[in-house]
Amino acid sequence: MATNPIQFVNQVRSEVAKVVWPTRREVLLTTVMVFIMAALTAVFFALVDLAIRGGLQALLGFFG
């Protein structure tokens, strides 16, 4: 069942009116939390990389 363009635009407008946009404070807090989590993840994977690299170097040095 096709909706004509005018009905479609009216339905879109009514749905957009229901959207609750975040406040500036909420956006700022969420952004800061994302940066903190990204930094923690980067540190975690850097430490894992160092541990694996060190283990492999020790293993290869032992057998080499």
C-alpha positions as CSV (number, residue, x, y, z in Angstrom):
1,M,0.0,0.0,0.0
2,A,1.7,3.2,-1.2
3,T,1.5,6.4,0.8
4,N,1.4,9.7,-1.2
5,P,4.3,12.1,-0.7
6,I,2.3,14.6,1.4
7,Q,1.2,11.9,3.9
8,F,4.7,10.6,4.1
9,V,6.1,14.0,4.9
10,N,3.5,14.6,7.5
11,Q,4.2,11.2,9.1
12,V,7.9,11.9,9.1
13,R,7.3,15.3,10.8
14,S,5.1,13.7,13.5
15,E,7.8,11.0,14.2
16,V,10.6,13.6,14.3
17,A,8.5,15.6,16.8
18,K,8.6,12.6,19.1
19,V,12.4,12.5,19.2
20,V,13.9,13.6,22.5
21,W,17.2,15.2,21.8
22,P,20.0,15.0,24.4
23,T,21.0,18.1,26.3
24,R,24.4,19.8,25.7
25,R,25.6,18.4,29.1
26,E,24.5,14.8,28.1
27,V,26.4,15.1,24.8
28,L,29.5,16.5,26.5
29,L,29.4,13.7,29.2
30,T,28.9,11.0,26.6
31,T,31.7,12.4,24.5
32,V,34.1,12.5,27.4
33,M,33.2,8.9,28.4
34,V,33.9,7.7,24.8
35,F,37.3,9.3,24.8
36,I,38.2,7.8,28.2
37,M,37.0,4.4,27.1
38,A,39.0,4.7,23.8
39,A,42.1,5.7,25.8
40,L,41.7,2.8,28.2
41,T,41.2,0.4,25.4
42,A,44.3,1.7,23.6
43,V,46.4,1.3,26.8
44,F,45.0,-2.3,27.3
45,F,45.9,-3.4,23.8
46,A,49.3,-1.7,24.0
47,L,50.1,-3.7,27.2
48,V,48.8,-6.9,25.6
49,D,51.0,-6.2,22.6
50,L,54.0,-5.7,24.7
51,A,53.4,-8.9,26.7
52,I,53.0,-11.0,23.5
53,R,56.0,-9.4,21.9
54,G,58.1,-10.0,25.0
55,G,56.9,-13.6,25.3
56,L,57.7,-14.3,21.7
57,Q,61.1,-12.7,21.9
58,A,61.9,-14.7,24.9
59,L,60.6,-17.9,23.3
60,L,62.6,-17.2,20.1
61,G,65.7,-16.2,22.0
62,F,65.4,-19.5,24.0
63,F,65.2,-21.7,20.9
64,G,67.4,-19.5,18.6
